[in-house]
Amino acid sequence: MKIMILSDTHGASDALVDHVKNWETIDKVIHLGDFIEDGKRVGDLTGKEVLCLRGNCDIKHYDHREEELLLCEEVSVFMTHGHRYRVKHSLLNLSLRAKEVSARIVLFGHTHQPFNEMIDNVLFFNPGSPVYPRGGALPTYGIIEIHNNAIASEIIFLLNA
């Protein structure tokens, strides 16, 4: 299963859709919040299934969850925007939640900075922002592939954004 991970698009998803050349290889898209409308637009433009979570800027989307635990090919994936876990300051609260739900992958956004690191046998993955990166980061999104219980993760840079 090949999953595109997005977060913090803040109303500018068209450039991302135009940039990605291999939509046919993507099985699922996960949008981690800040702007759910962009996640829906990506789904409309590509025909892909999109799971959208609510971020701190998605105040009118109370019908969407702020966190989700998903099983992808028998791998548990915990997803959240991250603001409730104070991810701009530390990953401690998020790592405690990951242990609580027995997650092997933790997806989060909110910082607008990419992060792709294995910590205590759990993959912590933030795709950054494809339109408003912070802290000197470049515009990015993420790809995670899960096959036969093996996980591969990659941050993709939008060099022409």
C-alpha positions as CSV (number, residue, x, y, z in Angstrom):
1,M,0.0,0.0,0.0
2,K,1.4,3.4,-1.0
3,I,0.0,6.4,1.0
4,M,0.5,10.1,0.3
5,I,0.6,12.1,3.5
6,L,-0.3,15.8,3.4
7,S,-0.7,18.5,6.1
8,D,-0.9,22.2,6.4
9,T,-1.9,23.0,2.8
10,H,-3.9,26.1,3.9
11,G,-5.9,26.5,0.7
12,A,-3.3,25.8,-1.9
13,S,-3.7,22.3,-3.1
14,D,-3.7,22.8,-6.9
15,A,0.0,23.2,-7.3
16,L,0.6,20.0,-5.4
17,V,-1.9,18.1,-7.6
18,D,-0.1,19.5,-10.7
19,H,3.3,18.5,-9.3
20,V,2.6,14.9,-8.6
21,K,3.2,12.9,-11.8
22,N,2.5,9.4,-10.6
23,W,-1.0,9.5,-9.0
24,E,-1.8,6.1,-10.4
25,T,0.8,4.6,-8.0
26,I,-0.9,6.1,-4.9
27,D,-3.5,3.9,-3.1
28,K,-4.7,6.4,-0.4
29,V,-4.2,10.0,0.6
30,I,-4.2,11.2,4.2
31,H,-4.6,14.9,4.9
32,L,-3.7,15.7,8.5
33,G,-5.5,18.9,8.7
34,D,-5.3,22.6,8.1
35,F,-7.4,22.8,5.4
36,I,-9.7,19.8,5.0
37,E,-11.1,21.4,1.9
38,D,-7.7,20.8,0.2
39,G,-7.8,17.1,1.1
40,K,-11.3,16.9,-0.5
41,R,-10.1,18.8,-3.5
42,V,-7.1,16.4,-4.0
43,G,-9.6,13.5,-3.9
44,D,-11.9,15.2,-6.5
45,L,-9.0,16.0,-8.8
46,T,-7.3,12.6,-8.6
47,G,-10.1,10.2,-7.9
48,K,-8.2,8.9,-4.9
49,E,-9.6,7.9,-1.5
50,V,-8.7,10.7,0.9
51,L,-8.9,10.5,4.7
52,C,-9.1,14.0,6.3
53,L,-8.5,14.9,9.9
54,R,-9.3,18.2,11.5
55,G,-6.5,20.6,12.4
56,N,-6.5,23.7,14.5
57,C,-7.5,25.9,11.5
58,D,-10.4,23.6,10.5
59,I,-12.8,25.1,13.0
60,K,-15.9,24.6,10.9
61,H,-15.3,20.9,10.3
62,Y,-16.6,19.4,13.6
63,D,-17.8,16.4,11.6
64,H,-14.2,15.3,11.1
65,R,-12.2,13.6,13.8
66,E,-9.0,15.1,15.3
67,E,-7.3,11.8,15.5
68,E,-7.7,8.3,14.1
69,L,-6.2,4.9,14.5
70,L,-6.0,3.0,11.2
71,L,-4.9,-0.5,10.3
72,C,-2.9,-0.5,7.0
73,E,-1.9,-4.0,6.0
74,E,-1.8,-5.1,9.6
75,V,0.3,-2.0,10.6
76,S,-1.3,0.3,13.2
77,V,-1.1,3.9,12.2
78,F,-2.0,6.7,14.6
79,M,-2.9,10.0,12.9
80,T,-3.4,13.5,14.3
81,H,-2.8,17.1,13.3
82,G,-0.7,17.4,16.4
83,H,-1.7,20.7,18.0
84,R,-3.5,18.9,20.9
85,Y,-0.2,17.1,21.7
86,R,2.0,20.2,21.6
87,V,4.2,18.8,18.9
88,K,5.9,22.2,18.3
89,H,7.5,21.8,21.7
90,S,8.2,18.1,22.1
91,L,7.1,14.7,20.9
92,L,6.7,13.4,24.4
93,N,2.9,13.6,24.6
94,L,2.6,12.1,21.1
95,S,5.0,9.3,21.9
96,L,3.0,8.5,25.1
97,R,-0.2,8.3,23.0
98,A,1.5,6.1,20.4
99,K,2.4,3.6,23.2
100,E,-1.1,3.8,24.6
101,V,-2.7,2.8,21.2
102,S,0.2,0.4,20.2
103,A,1.0,2.4,17.0
104,R,3.9,1.4,14.7
105,I,3.5,4.6,12.7
106,V,2.6,8.1,14.0
107,L,1.5,10.7,11.5
108,F,1.3,14.3,12.5
109,G,1.5,17.9,11.1
110,H,1.1,21.3,12.6
111,T,4.8,22.3,12.7
112,H,5.0,22.9,8.9
113,Q,8.4,21.1,9.1
114,P,9.1,17.6,7.8
115,F,10.1,14.9,10.2
116,N,10.9,11.3,9.4
117,E,12.5,9.4,12.3
118,M,12.2,6.0,14.0
119,I,12.0,6.4,17.8
120,D,11.7,3.3,20.0
121,N,10.6,1.2,17.0
122,V,7.9,3.6,16.1
123,L,8.0,5.8,12.9
124,F,7.2,9.4,13.7
125,F,6.4,11.1,10.4
126,N,5.4,14.7,9.6
127,P,5.1,15.5,5.9
128,G,5.8,19.2,6.5
129,S,3.9,21.7,4.4
130,P,3.8,21.8,0.5
131,V,3.0,25.5,0.5
132,Y,4.0,27.2,3.8
133,P,7.1,25.5,5.2
134,R,8.7,27.0,8.3
135,G,12.1,27.0,9.9
136,G,14.0,27.1,6.7
137,A,12.3,23.9,5.4
138,L,11.4,23.5,1.7
139,P,7.9,22.7,0.5
140,T,7.2,19.0,1.1
141,Y,4.8,16.1,1.3
142,G,5.3,12.5,2.3
143,I,5.0,9.0,1.0
144,I,4.8,5.9,3.2
145,E,4.7,2.4,1.7
146,I,3.7,-0.6,3.7
147,H,4.3,-4.1,2.2
148,N,4.4,-7.4,4.1
149,N,4.7,-5.6,7.5
150,A,7.7,-3.6,6.2
151,I,7.5,0.2,6.3
152,A,9.3,2.6,4.0
153,S,8.9,6.4,4.4
154,E,10.1,9.4,2.3
155,I,9.8,13.1,2.4
156,I,9.2,14.5,-1.1
157,F,10.5,18.0,-1.9
158,L,8.5,20.2,-4.2
159,L,11.4,22.0,-5.9
160,N,9.2,24.0,-8.3
161,A,6.7,25.1,-5.7
